[in-house]
Amino acid sequence: MLTPDQVQMIQHVTAEAKTILVLYSSEANLDQVSSAVALHRGLQTLGKNSSLLSPLKPGREFDVIDGIDHTSAELGNKNLEISFDYQEDMVDKVSYNIDDEAKKFRLVIQPRRGAKPLVANTVGFSYTGAEADLMFLIGVPNLDSLGGLYSGFESLYEDVTIVSINTYETPFGSIKVNTAGAASTSEVMAYLLQELRVEMSGDIATNLILGIETATDRLQSLATTADTFEIISKLLRAGGRRVTRKKTGLTAANLAHPVEKITKGEVKKTESKKTSLDFQPSSEGARV
C-alpha cells in the first residue's frame, strides 16, 4: 500500500536528489523489473542522473521489457583507479602535470634510483567508488541479494535515503512501500510516476502495461480491480501498447517460474507522444 505520507516523502526526496540509483535483484519478477525500468526512464525525464542496476544480467524472458538493455552490473564508477605490479621500494615519487595545449592529464610515477622502470603492459585501469543521493530498491528481499552492488559499498547504503518497493515490508529502507494490496507492482508504479509529475511516454506506459498484464494473467486474475482497468486505460491513452501474447507466452505461471521459451515480443512503436496520467485510485481495490 502506497500511503499519502509515503507519496509526499518520495516526492520530497526525489525533488532534492540529483543522482539516483534504481536497483532490482536477480530474484525480482517481470512485473517488478518492468516497474524498475519504467521508474528509471521516468526519473530521466525529470532531468535526474539515474542509473539502472542489477547484480546479474537479466535472462531472456526479460527481453520483452523496452530498455532492459540499459541495466548495468557495475556500481563503482566514480573514481578511476590505476594499478600495476609492485615490489617493495620500487616507487620513489608520484606526481602529475596538466598539458593545457594537448588537454591531457599526465600521472608521473618515478622509480627509485637503481630500480627498474614501471612496465607499461602491467598497468590496469578500473572504476571504483560510488555516490548517490537516493536509491530505489525494487524486488530486493535483502541487501546481500545485490551481491557486488552491495558488498564493498555498505557505507553508501547506510548514508543514502533508500525507498524499498516490494510485495511485503522489507527490514531495510528509509521508506518502505508494500505493494501487496495492489494487483501488481506496475500498477503502484504508474500511480507513483503520476505523483512525481512524470510525463508519460509510450515506452514507459508499455512497460507498465506489460508488468500489470503479466502479474494479473492478462487481467484475468481475481486480484484485478476496477482501478487496474482504469490505470490500463490511462496508459493506453498515453501511447502504451500491449505486448503480443503469442510472441511472449506471458502468464502468471511464467511470472513466478520464468521459462526459456519466452522470447522477445513485438511492441509496436508509437510517435514520440507524452502525456500525464490523471487517475486517483479509490480507497478500495488496488489501494495504491
Beta strands, then each sheet from edge to edge (+ up, - down):
strand 1: 19-24
strand 2: 49-53
strand 3: 79-83
strand 4: 91-99
strand 5: 104-111
strand 6: 124-128
strand 7: 134-138
strand 8: 161-166
strand 9: 175-178
strand 10: 200-201
strand 11: 274-275
sheet 1: 2+ 1+ 7+ 8+ 9+
sheet 2: 3+ 6-
sheet 3: 4+ 5-
sheet 4: 10+ 11-
end
